[in-house]
Amino acid sequence: MATASALPPLGPLLERSVKRTRDIFASCPDDGLKEEEKSSRIRLSVKINDEYRDFKELPSALLAQQAPVGPARPKEQRKAITAGPASETSRMIATIDNTPRTQPSTFATSGKLSEALTLHKTTRTIKPTYHPPWKLVRVISGHLGWVRSVAVEPGNKWFATGAGDRVIKIWDLASGELKLSLTGHISTVRGLAVSSRHPYIFSCGEDKMVKCWDLEANKVIRHYHGHLSGVYSLSLHPTLDILVTAGRDASARVWDMRTKAQIHVLAGHSGTVADVKCQESDPQVITGSMDSTVRLWDLAAGKTMVTLTHHKKSVRALAIHPTEYSFASGSAGGNNIKKWKCPEGAFVFNFPGHNAIINTLSVNSEGVFFSGGDNGSLTFWDYDTGTPFQNMEDVPQPGSLEAEAGVFCSTFDMTGTRLITGGADKTIKVYAEQSQ
């Protein structure tokens, strides 16, 4: 016979037995095993209290920074409702959890609160500026590969395009006729820029090359060596003699235009840098990368000033407004086009509704903002309010596949009245504002 000391303790046995009994009856829901409301409410409040006890209030350091919030309580003493049965459960729950404590309001009167709410409503509804609709006026074919880059010269007489056929072609802007073809790249030409202060055009490509072409002799006069992989984007500084290139080696490189020396390697991105833009005032260099971040750079120090991490997917396109001190960035995924304020990179708002992979963005001084998608969808927006005023589809040229309705690059001409786009159907399309 087992002695009393050898018997197992009663507590765990009882607990196990109760659990097993419950499991038996819980497996037969038809037998009407109903949990009592009072015990379930108390159990839930105990569980919530145990789990969230430490997170109900902010740490004291943060709490000190918070302004008190919420509408004010009525001043006069109100009568409390005492009739009706007193709920014992509520009292028990109140003793378990006595938070949150009431805080005084920032609004002295309820009138102040409603004033603030009305103001909030009025500030959101800004009327967008009227922009006339745009229409396709010209389709230029001539390239034998995807048209990946486009740049208009400062005099607005001609524009250049670079494509997957490794050729840079120069076209007359008024007539659309081919004026010149420049050969020299051994892979897709991904970036082009025409200098406003020299007779030069700069190009970069997937062959790791960055070239400077003299437009008086129509030949390459300088090479900028240093990228470890394909170069995807290029931008010229508006006032200094420098160019910035960016590419698949996750870096942006700053070059002295004349001496071909590499001034800075702007390192920090962890993925391909898909686009780079320069402007006169800080941040003088902005990059968008496949690591889904946008970085604003201090050009003098060669270091990141701000990293913007709002995008969910790779940032493929940037556009700086010509007169307003702001820029926009585009990526794939929802809420994929965002507007930012310079110099600190403060988020302004999203441009909602263009659900595609955004390959290119352009904006003119009138506030017409264009976004081109990988699936051939085009949207024109009012830049100030983020309101879309026109949606279009890119129509591939006859003989192309439906899948070739993608837009890769875009730019407005110097007057802002024509938009030039390059696409996957190997054509260049020119859109113009419809006159009244």
C-alpha positions, 0 to 999 in steps of 0.5 A: 500500500502506498504511503501518504508521502508517495501520493502525487500532489492534489492541485495539479491532478485536480487542474488536469482533471478539470481541463479534461472534463472541459475538453470532453464537453467542449467537443460536443457543442450541441450539449449547450455548454454555455460560458457564463457571461460574468465569468467570461467578462472578468476573465477577459479583463484580467487577461487584457490587464495582464497583457497590456498593463505596462503599455497603457500609458506612455513612459513618463519622458514621453508623457511630459512632451504630450499636450493634453487632448480631447474635448473639455468636460462640462463645467456644472455638476451633472446628476449621475444616473443611479436607478437600475440594478448595480452591476457587480461585474463592472465594479469588479472589472473597475478594480482590476483595471482603473486606467485610463485616467481623464486628462484636462482638455486643450480646448477651453470650450466645446465651441473651440473644438468645433472651430478646430474641426471646421478648420480641419475640414476646410483646409483639406478641400482646396480646389484644384487648378483647371488644366486643359486635357492632353492628347497624343499628337505624334508617334515617332518610330526609329529605334530598334529597342525599348526607348529608355531615356529622353532629354530636351535641349535647353533651346527647345529645338531638338530632343535626344532619346536613348534605347535598347538598340544602343543608339542615341538619336536626336530628333527635331522637336517641331517636325519629329524628323531624325537629325542625328544618330550617335553610336558608341554604347555597347548596351542599353542607353539608360540616361541622357542629359543635355547641358545648358551651359556647354555644347555637350550631351551626357549619356550613361548605359548598362555597359557601365559607361558614362560618356560626354559627347561634343555636339559640335564634333558629334563624338565622345570627348570624355569617359567617366570610369568608376561604376561597377555595374550598369548605370541607370540614371544621370543628372547634371547640376544646374549651376556647378560643372558636375554630373551625378550618375547612379546605378546597379552598384547601389551608389550614386557618383559625383563627377567633375565634368571637366577633369573626369575626377570622381568627387564623391561616392554617395554610398548608403543605399542597399539596392540599385539606385534607379533615379537621381536628380540634382537641384541648386539648393539643398538637398542638391542631390536626391536619389531613389532606390530599389531598396524602397528608400529616397535619400537626400544628400549633402553634396559638400560632405558627400553624406546622407542628410535624410532617408525617407522610408515611406515607400513600400516597394522600389522607388523607380522615379523622381521629379523635382518641380521647376519652381516650387521647392518640392519633389515627388517620388514614385514606386510600385504598390499602393499609395505609390506616388508621394510629394515631399517638401524640401529641404527637410524632406517632409511628407506632404501627401500621396497622389492616390489612384495610379495602381501600377509600377511607376517607371517615370514622373515629370512635372512642368511649371504650370503644375501639370504632373505626369506619371507613367506606368509599366502597364502603359497607364498614364495619369495627369495630375494637378501637382498642388492638390494631388487630384488626377484630371486625366487618365489615359492608356498607352496604345502600342504601335501596330504590330506590337504585343499588348504587353508592350504598352509600357512607359519607361521615360518622359519629359516635358519640353522647355515650354511645358506644353508638350510631353515626350514619352518613350515606351516598350513598343520602341516608339516615342510619343508626343502629347500636347495640351489641347487648345481651347 
